[in-house]
């Protein structure tokens, strides 16, 4: 479930992305295991996603998904919005057509009990995953604490290693996310900051290559319809959905629902509200996020926002319900 590994794309990606050609066939979307994407995977596993129309290309992390895009192996991918902005700056022309989830507490800073405030982080060891999301949260935390990176000892550490490192007292604070966050809290950590304090910043989206969106319009609508069907099943029959998702997530069925804690999962009408209009909310979010990333050194310059958002592929019949 490690969706936030450092994006290590090569400079040639832009050229490869620009010239990649596809044989005729189904639309293919790269995605890695993450609870926010799981309804889409459940739709595939239940046969609601027709293989001849749209296929999922399983990857280990966002880096692999972006590489698959660059090499022309896939037409689109499931990524966080900040990852999309970084990829676009590297030359990949990508358009967001659906929102999977919005972090509303799932990403957080946990600390040892003796750390009472953000300013108490001065001189402490802070573990974080070297990813765009990890770096973004770190920048926000330092800004709110009035601290510089040099005021802390930063410990690069994957989220999957945080529980063991906590027991070994290898750090004093950690930027983490569910479900690992709950494990750390159960071990005595306490939450000092979470993504509710930076609303609508960490967003997972479905993107497609901008030059292929029109060609795969019906496939995009089919995939979204299947995803929203699974999302509705999760809302109406959560325990049955948890059982169906458990195998792919690699979690006991009893732990699946708790893994969704702190996530907002927009349905079709909510997606329409966020993606459509003269000034779509997601576009405003991207503009603000782009500025934060420039200030934090995650982007060299603000994103142009050109063709970044397109609500045309949300199934219209789902908006009438």
N, C-alpha and C positions, 0 to 999 in steps of 0.2 A: 504494500500500500504506500510505498515511498514515491510519491508523485513529484517531488520537488528537488530533484538532483540538479546540480549545476549544469547549465546548458553549454556544451562545449562544441559548438558548431564551427566549421572551418570557413575561411573567407570565400572559398569557391562555391559555397552553397547557393549564393544568389544566381550565379551563372547556371548551375545545374537546374535550379528551380525554374528558371526562365525557359530552358530549352526542353525540359522533360516532356515526353509525349506518352500517351496512353493508348493501349489497344482498346477496342470497343468491349464493353463488359460492364458489370455492376460497379456502382460507386463504392470505394473502399475507404474506410475511416480508421486511422490509427488511434489506439487508446490503451492506456495501462490500467491496472487494477487500482481503483479508488472508489470509495463509497458513492460519491456524487455521480459517477459514471455507471454505477452498478445497475440502475433500472434499464439502461440501454443494453447492457450485457444480459440481463434477465429476459428482455424482449427477444434477444437473439436465441437464448437457450429454450424459450417457450415456443419458438416458431412464429412469433409475431413479426419478426423482421425477416422478410423474404430474401433468401440468399442470392437469388438472381437479380435483385434490385439493389441491395445494399449489404455490404459485408464489413465486419470488424476485423482489423488487423491488430492482433495483440502485441503490445510492446512491454518492456520492463519499466520504462519511465518516460518522462516528457522529452528527454534528450533523444531517445530512440524514435519517438513519434516525429519530432522535428526533422531528424535525419531521414526518416522514411519519406517525409514530404519533399525534402530537398532532392532526394534521389529519384523521385517520380514513382515510388512504390505505392503511394496512396494519394487520394484526392483531397483528403481533409484529416482533421485530428481533433481530439479532445485535449484542451490545454487551459492553463490559467491565463487570464487576460494579460498579466504582466509578461508571461512567456510569449504571448502573441505579439506584444509590442516590441519585445527584443528581437523576435524572428523577423518582423517587418523591417526593423532597422538594419538587419543583416541582408535584406533583399528579398525575402519571401513575401509575396503579395497575398495576404490572407484576409478573409472576411468572416466575421462572427455572425452566425445565423440562428443560434439558440443558446440560452443560458442553462447550464446543468444545475448549478448551485451557487449560492452566495454564502460566504463564511460569516457567521454571526455568533462568534464565540468559539468555534472549533479550533482556531489557531490562537495560541496564547503564550504568555511568559509565565513559567512557574519557578518558584524560588525556595530556598531553604527557609524554615520558619523564622530565623533571626533577621531576615531582610524585610524591613517594614515598609519601605517606599522605593520608588524607582531611583531616587538619588542615592540610596544605600548600595546601589550596584557598583559605585566607584571602588576600584581596587579588587572587585570580585571576578571569578571565572564564569564566563557566560558561554554555554554551549549552544551552537546553532548549526543548522544544516546549510551548507554553502550552495544555496539555490537562490533564484530571484525572489521567491516568497520569503525565504529566511532573511535575505539581505534587506528586503523591504521592511519587514517587521523590525529588524534590528535598527534601521534608520529611524523609524517612527518612535521606537522606545527611547533611543538616545536623544532624540529631539525633545520628547516630553520630559525626560529626566534632566535635560540641560547638561548632558555629558558628551564627550568626544570618544571615538573608538579607542583612543590611546588611554582613556581613563579605566578601561576594563582589560582583562585578559580574555581574549576571544578563543574559544575552543571549537574548531570545526569538528562536527560530529553528526553523523546520520541519525535520524530519528529512531531507526531500528536498533541503535546501540545505546540509546539514552537510559533505558531502565537499568541495564547492567552497570553503566557508568555512574548512575545515581547511587546505586548500592555500594559502589567502590569509592564514593565521595570524590569523583573526578571533576566535579564542577559545582558551582553554587547556585546557578540559575540556568534555565534552558528555554529557548524558543522551541515550541513543540506543537503538536496538533493531535486530534483524536484519531484512533483510540489510545495512542500512547500517553496522551495527556492525562487521561483518567487513571492509567496505571501509576503514573508518577504522583498524582494526587493521593491515591490510595496508600502510597509509600511514605506519605508525610509532607510532600511538597504543598505549597499553597499558590493559588493563582494571584498574580499581581497586575496582569494586563491581558486583554484579549481583543479579538477582532471586532467586537461590538463597539470599541472605542475608535475604530477607523471603518465605519460602515460603508458597505458597497465598494470595498477596495479589493478584496480577494475574491475573484469571481472566476468560475470555471465555465468555459464556453466551447461550443462546437464551431470549428472553423473549416472553411473550404478554400481552396485556391480561388482567388477572385476571378480569374479568367475561365474557371470551369463551373461557376455557380449556376449560370443559366442552363448550361448543358445538362446538369444533373438536378434540375429543379424538382422534378417528380420524385427522384430518389431521396432528395433532402426532405421532402414532405412525408414520404413513406417512413423514413427513419424517425422523424420527429413524432409522427403518429404512433409508432411502435413504442418509442420512449415514453410518451405521455400516457399510453395505455398501461405500461408497467408502473409508472408513477401513481396512477389512479389505483392500481391494485395494491401498491404499498400503503396508500392512504386508507383504503377500505378494508384490507385484510393484511395488516402489518405482520402478524406472526406467520402466516402462510408465505408471505413475500420473503420474510427473513429466512425461512427454511429453504426457499428456492435460491436465495442469494448466497447462502453460507458457503457452499462448495467453492464457488468462484472467488469469493473474498478470502477464503482460507480461514474462516472464523467459525466457532461454534454457533449454531443457530441462535442460542440465547444471548449472544453478544452482538449480533448484527444491528439491532435497532439502536443500541447505545452508541454504535459507531457513527450514526447519523446526527448525534447531538451537536448543536451549534451550527447546523447547516439549514439554510432556507432552500427549498427545492421548488422553483417556480413552475407552475403548470402552464398550459398554452395561453390562457388569457393574461397571466402575469408576464409571460414572455413578450406578448404583444405590447403590453404597457411599457416594458423596459426597452424594447427594441424599435418601436415605431414612433412616428411623429416627426415634426420639423426638427426638434432637438431631442433625440432619444436619450433616455436616462443612462443607458450603457455608454453612449458616446460622451456624455458629460463626465461619467465616471472615468472613462479612458483618458479624457483630456486632463483631469485632475491627477490621475495615476501617472500619466506621462510626465507631468511637471514634477511630481514627487521623485520619480525615478531619475530624471535629469539631475535634480538637486542632490540625489544620493549617489550619483555616479553610475547608475545602472543603465542609463541611456546617454548617448552623446548629445542628442538633440531631441526636441519634442516630436512625437509622431504627427504626421500630417493629418491623420484621421480619415484620409481619403478611402472610400469604400470599406471602411472598417466594420460597419454595422449594416445588416440587411434583414428586415423582418418579413420579406416577401414569401418565405418558404414555410411559415407557420401555417399548418392546415386550417383553412378557413372554417370548415365545419366544426372544429373544436372550439372556435371562438363564439359560436352561436348557442352553445349549451348554457 
